[in-house]
């Protein structure tokens, strides 16, 4: 694999890691995601900084966050989150 082809994945990884760290320090960031499904209670969503189509779905826990899913915004998010075993 050429070095140029590794730049985008590395940028995505770094941006995702930075966003995870920010969320862990400030778990109340992001928008609440309302759902009638009790398994999705407390779920929040935040865009990966620099990658606005990639979304982190997480919930605050005692010492940071629990990352539930990272999804592309163009997908069927409701179906994925509601699917059996999604959480």
Secondary structure, 3 states (H helix, E strand, C coil): CCHHHHHHHHHHHHHHHHHHHHHHHCCCCCEECCCCCHHHCCCEEEEECCEEEEEEEEEEECCEEEEEEEEECCCCHHHHHHCCCCC
